[in-house]
Amino acid sequence: MSPEQLLLEKWRSLPPDKQQEAIDFVEFLKFKTTSTTAHKAEPKSKPLLGERLRNIREEIVASGVSLLDWEGVEREKASRRGGYREDAE
């Protein structure tokens, strides 16, 4: 019996809640493996989030839309918080 068949047979013998736990665990292992592999492949690369943010900024600049200054950022935050500003007292 192959490992895949053995795993499926054991999974089928579990109650539904435990089957879901097994699926969640496999997803966790997959994520962990993918995450670890990505870090090992490019040990000295820039963080992925930082790279994505730089690319987004470049797209915005290329589109001609002006970037926000600090005051613009504060106004945007306040509008998303229903008008609340931390510096207003």
ABEGO torsion letter per residue (X at the ends): XBAAAAAAAAAAABBAAAAAAAAAAAAAAAAAAAAAAAAAABAABBBAAAAAAAAAAAAAAAAGBBBBBAAAAAAAAAAAAGGBBAABX
